[in-house]
Amino acid sequence: MIGRTLKTYVIEAQLGKGGMGVVYRARDTKLDRLVALKVLPPELMRDEQRRRRFVTEARAASAVNHPAIASIYEIAEEDDLTFIVMEFVDGATLRTLIARGELDVPSAIEVGIQVADALAAAHEAGIVHRDIKSDNIMVTKDGHPKVLDFGLAKLLDLGQDGDPDVTRADTLAMTQTGVVMGTVSYMSPEQARGLPADPRSDMFSFGVVLYEAACGKLPFQGASALDTMHAIAFGETAPITTLRAGLPYSLQRVVDRCLQKKAADRYPSMRDVAIELKTVRRELETGATGGQPLVDRARGWARGLMARGGIWVGIAGFALGALLVGMATQKQKFELGPFFALVFFGSIFYRRFRNRRIGAVTKFAKRAGKLPEVRLVTGRGTQITVIVERPTAKTYLRLNSLLASANSGLFHGEPFTLNVRENVSVEERQSLLTSSGLHYASE
């Protein structure tokens, strides 16, 4: 296939191979961009009913727009080949990063948050993935997760030879290849029993991925596919806190609920999972434990109000209230003393509010400086620039997580953006060291 042209796509290299087909890197000669081509196995597309349902499913999946979902550009056919044209993701699979030991706990949680949010968006659009696993999650070189293969798992749900009475569990049980064994380990109990998959099935599979990312091993494994499915349906998992030191109990709580055997005992939606994981991230950063602090709930309410210009309404209301209090306390005899006292304290509050953005950048720089790859952090306006040396995917994941935390603490204004750079010249580094926006520097 290398060098062959399918429609306007010139195949350059093979990227991977699995039960759902072979993936190639190709160049779109019409738009001059790199794409990923997934050429589907002919035996999966031979049945007309299967092919038609697959095309319908993949078209629906392509309509889901989310930064953590790899885009589907086109479904095409040429000669006897059916292939999907997808966004080319330059990075490594989550499984590869786990095997290399490149994920620390905060990085694993950051991947979980973004993937959970992507699944929530898909579920709200009526799309179920059905095959969530660490091989179907890529992490780009700049630390952004991408979920792959939305809509493809529907092919396996139709069983063999297009027979809808043969379930995906039956299909997998008949095969003992390494690829299929890996897929079996992520199945939900209802899938293992041959029942239809729904959003809560994706949630269980996500829980398996989160477990794997947190402690480096799968929760359910057996000597055969049937043994693994039996463990999924009836077996218990070892707590992740006993497998890796430093894992917060709040993360254990999220994993446990995602891996409940009964679908009704899991979270109501993936949106709830994402919210819980953000709480875990906040606990790790602050060192606090327990539920969501009351101040954070108030901050979320205030942020929504101020996004609509409520801050100025609040200031005006504060001043008017101070004036009315001063008048009421003097019983018709108005004095300016109480009024100026309230205005004084209000000005202190406003100053702290105004300086909050500076504090957010300072906190970001302090936390980023703990990463050995970070050499310099500057902040100018809404942009935070980080100079790094020999960064890994974990570096970018941690910096993206810190940026999300900085933006979550803002009450108003534009969110911060992140610019991560390496190989900076000596002259530019010296210029940054003498700039007014410098927040952190190391030798």
JOWO-V390096 format. One line per field, one symbol per residue. ss: DSSP state (H for helix, E for strand, C for the rest). psi: psi as a letter, one per 30 degrees, with the letter a starting at -180 (. if undefined). A space follows every 50 residues. Layout:
ss=???
psi=???
This chain:
ss=CCCCEECCEEEEEEEEEECCEEEEEEEECCCCEEEEEEECCHHHHCCHHH HHHHHHHHHHHHCCCCCCECCEEEEEEECCEEEEEEECCCEEEHHHHHHH CCCCHHHHHHHHHHHHHHHHHHHHCCCCCCCCCHHHEEEECCCCEEECCC CCCHHHHCCHHHCCCCCHHHHHHCCCCHHHHHHHCCCCHHHHCCCCCCHH HHHHHHHHHHHHHHHCCCCCCCCCHHHHHHHHHHCCCCCHHHCCCCCCHH HHHHHHHHCCCCHHHCCCCHHHHHHHHHHHHHHHHHCCCCCCCHHHHHHH HHHHHHCCCHHHHHHHHHHHHHHHHHHHHCCCCCCHHHHHHHHHHHHHHH HHHHCHHHHHHHHHHHHHCCCCCEEEEEEECCEEEEEECCCCHHHHHHHH HHHHHHHHCCCCCCCCEEEEECCCCHHHHHHHHCCCCEEEECC
psi=fkfkkjcgkjkelkelkafgakklklkjfefilklkkjjkkeffgekeee eeeeeeeeeeeffjjkfgkkkkekklkkbgkklkjlkkjjblleeeeeef ggkleeeeeeeeeeeeeeeeeeefggkkefhklffgjljlfggjkkklhk feffefffakggjffjleeeeeffkgleeeeeeefglleeefgglkkaef eeeeeeeeeeeeeegglkfjklfleeeeeeeeeflllkkffffkkgkkfe eeeeeeeegkekeffalelfeeeeeeeeeeeeeeefgllaakkeeeeeee eeeeeffggfeeeeeeeeeeeeeeeeeefgifjkkfeeeeeeeeeeeeee eeeegeeeeeeeeeeeeeffkffkfkklkjbgkkkkklkhlleeeeeeee eeeeeeeffkfllklklkjkllhkleeeeeeefglfgkfkkl.
